[in-house]
């Protein structure tokens, strides 16, 4: 009954979008929200207008564009996605893949789009500069992003929780893991890579080092730290992720899980956040914090720009690369080597 009421409440809006009368029949595409276990919800595009709306202005094609629609977070909540309250920051273990009618796809993580963490509150835009997108389908828009993940004609939103790599000190998070922890201070890079590798602390120190000063909220107080270490992207590159060379946007389907060897705490980042050719957020595996070596406990993941420190993973021991599942056939591979922009 609730869904029926929402649909009826948006009929006039749909008719206006089509330029017709409130009684006009309009065939609008639907958006399917699913998990590995199956479909949670199929929602007609017009019904998205009944969810809380958010307006953002982003550069598209070099021009500021005003987009309005529901946040991805509100859509997932409406579909019944629930995080485990008994597991600290469980939300940070979840990934979201958005797929278009053409099969193009992009991944964001639940922590990345949360205003309290990554602060890129992605929306499914229904209105672009006053032009309704009802008949073509919504557009994924990721604020505070470089635009590569702006995706037209969205059809599927797939959501999942990354598998635990190490046992958690909190049984509600994960009582067991998939891999053995590396030696103290070392980092294992595994997953969808061609060359899984374990790097010692000394090997991590031999990589180019970056110094950064980060500030984030811890509870109600602000914390500022100086971190020194290799970028997470440079460490992952040593394992050679299995990105399709024939599709210049395949990297947008990838995400990374970083797991602590201290207590099994884990957090995700989208591959695009790390990519020097993408957002280049400059996340580090810090080997020294405020001048103190982390050799005895292992590196600390940093996520510059995050509002809170939930994705700063201390004692990082396992870095796992994942490729989100393909929901529709991938567009034909092309030999082009340049990345497509926001008009996909």
Secondary structure, DSSP 8 states (H G I E B T S, - for coil): -HHHHHHHHTHHHHHHHHTS-TT------EEEEEETTEEEEEEEGGGGGGS-EEEEEEEETTEEEEEEEEEHHHHHHHHT----TTSTTGGGGEEEEEEETTS-EEEEEHHHH-TTTT----EEEEEETTEE-TTT--EEE-TTS-STT-BSSEEEEEEEE---SS--SSTTT-S--SS---STT-EEEEESBSS-EEE-HHHHHTS--EEEEEEEEETTEEEEEEEEEEEHHHHHHTT-B---TT-TTGGGGEEEEEEETTT--EEEEEHHHH-TTTT----EEEEEETTEE-TTT-BEE--TT-SBGGG--TTEEEEEEEE---SS------S--S---S--
